[in-house]
Amino acid sequence: MTDREPADDGTPSGDPTVEGSERLVANAEVHRNAWERTLEDLRATEGELEDEGWDVVATAAGHTGPVAPEHDKGYWGLSYVLPESGAREAEDAVEDAAFPAYEVYRNTVQGRVFAVVSYLDPDAETAVLVASNFRLRDATDLVAHAHDVGHLNSVLRRLDGTVIARIRHDEPGKFFPRYDSFERYRDDWHEQFLDDSP
């Protein structure tokens, strides 16, 4: 008799492959729920601004990537790849607005940041809202650079890579959890948020 009882399908219940798969499924469900809540926040924010008379573009990034300068892409910051309809509307909006103000509504779930970023031009009463999510472990180099230079960029892009807008933010801490503690924990900063995520 082994110290591991077989599962119903004959697979040992302590099999690390099975346990790892179950953990991946569980984490995927947690992340899916977090993304659904983020989209709900996007729509709620859109409705609030429209009720106040603002022109609003609301879209969800198909991919969000932290890009540090050493990647040599011609830009650095949080890169948001927008779907074509959202990219078109955002491009029209940035032609007529400056977006000096911004708000970030974010939640950290098992090593990922889920956020709605509101780019705001109060004078024009125009807003571009972008829902996004990214892995914190991918952001370490970007956070380090933001600490060094004191600001962060948002880079809005089309699916083909065309840059629609670069928007500077002088408060990078709005985008990342525990931003102010980064210098103390630089080598393992992202691990504070991993929990049991893969």
ABEGO torsion letter per residue (X at the ends): XBABBBBAAGBBAABAAAAAAAAAAAAAAAAAAAAAAAAAAAAAAAAAAAAAGBBBBBBBBABBBBBBAAAGAGBBEBBBBBBAAAAAAAAAAAAABAGABBBBBBBBBGGBBBBBBBBBBAAAGBBBBBBBBBBAAAAAAAAAAAAAAGBBBBBBBBAAGBBABBBBBABAAAABBGAAAAAAAAAAAAAAAAEABX
